[in-house]
Every structure is written in structure tokens, then in C-alpha cells.
């Protein structure tokens, strides 16, 4: 197994020239809050912003999944099936009941 070459301090400094510049996170006043160890402090507004970003990401993923399932259903010819919700639920409960009666697989 080949070992990775060990980076020296000089290598790390030289690599920083190639790295993109990222502006540090700032508060509403334009200042970055750091704790005693130099780490960024998380504020409530930061957490709220992360929550909103995650909610937006979740909505997008749910929409993509629904579109994917719709395409699969259309290819399988299931998009044209006309059954009521009650019939679908009855079929689902019958299927689950039959599976539970059959016992575990394997």
C-alpha cells in the first residue's frame, strides 16, 4: 500500500495561493464573532438561516422525487389508471395483511 506524501508547512502555504478566497461569516454589523480559541461563534440568526436553507433543500428534494416517480409511473403506464383513493387504500391494506400472514421471508 502506497503512503501519501507528507505535507510540510511550506507545501501548505504554497497551496493556499491556489485555494479560492472565501470571505468569513460576518454578523449584521459586519464583524465576525470568534470565541477564545479563534473558532467562529454560532449565533441564533446563523442557525435560523441554516434551518431555512435546509427546508428549501428538503422541498427541492421532495419535488425531484415526486417528478421521478411520476416519470416512472408514466413509463409503466400507471399514470392512466383511474382508481379511487378508497380502492387504493383497500388494496394496500389487503397486501399488508397477506404479507403479515405469510410470515418473515428467508
N, C-alpha and C positions, 0 to 999 in steps of 0.2 A: 504494500500500500504506500503510495507516494505521499509525502508530507507536504503541507502547504508551506511556502516560503514565509519566514517570519518577517514581519514588517518592522522597520526601525522607525525612530522618531522622524528622521529625515524623509522617509517614504511617506509617512502620514502627512507631513507638512506639504510635500510636493503634490500629493493627491488632492489637497484642499483647493489648489488652483483650478483643478478640473471640475470640482464639485459646483453645482449650481448654488447661487446665493439665495438663502431663504431668510426672509425677514422674520424676526422673532415675534411671538404673540404679544400684543400690547393691550392695555386696558383702555377704557374710554378716554382717559387723559393722555394716552399716547405713551405711557410708561409701562415697562414690563415689571411684573411683581415677581420677585425671587425670594426664596427662603434663605436661611443662613448657609446652606450648602450650595447655593447657586442654582438650585433647581427652580423651575417655573412653578409658581403657586396657582392652583386651580381655583377660579372664582365661580360663584353661582351662575353668573352670566355665561361663563365658558361651558358649564355643564348644560345649561338650558340650550345653548347653541348646538352642542353635540347631540342632545336629545332631538332637536328639530331636524338636524341632518340625518340622524338615524331613522326618524319617522318618514322622511322623504324617501330615503333609500328603501325602506320597507314597502312603501306604497308602490314604488317603481318595480320592485321585485315581484310583488303580488300581481301587478298588471302584466308583467312579462310572462309570469307563469300562466295566467288566465289566457293570454293570447296564444301561448304554446299549446295549451290543452285544447283550445278552440281549433287550431290548425290540425292537431292530431285527430280530433273528432270529425272535422270536415273531410280529411283524407279517408277515414274509416267509414264514412257515410252515416255517421251518427248525428250529424247536425240536422238532418231532415226528419229524425224520429220525433213523432208527436205523441208524448205521453204526459199525463198529469203528474203533479208533484206527489199526490197520494199513491199513484201506481208505482212511482219510483221508490218511495219510502217503503211500500209493501214488499217490493222486490228485494230491497236492501235488507229488510228485517228477515225475510224468508231465507236469504242467502246466509246471513249471520247465524240464524237458528240452525240451518243444516250444517254449517261448519262446526258449531259447538257440539252438535250431536256426534259428528264424525270423530271427534277427539283430536289429540295432537298428532301432527304429521311426524313421520320419521320412523 
